[in-house]
Amino acid sequence: MWDNPRLLHLAADALTGLAAVLFAAACEGGARLAGADETTCRSMHEFGLQLGLAFQIIDDVLDYDGD
């Protein structure tokens, strides 16, 4: 099932839409409030997306595993 790159991409997109957007907003917002330049703000937004995706994957695995 996961050997299909399109399916994997769609699954990643679905996960990104959940917690990752909130993490991205928090990271970018913090950078903006601190007076960071635009490049740093974009980098923090991307960092937040990746962090949120990792969080969501771990949360989903723990839900599935039951621990």
Buried (B, 14 or more C-beta within 10 A) or exposed (E): EEEEEEEEEEEEEEBBEBBBBEBBBBBBBEBBEEEBEEEBBEBBBEBBBBBBBBBBEEEEEEEEEEE
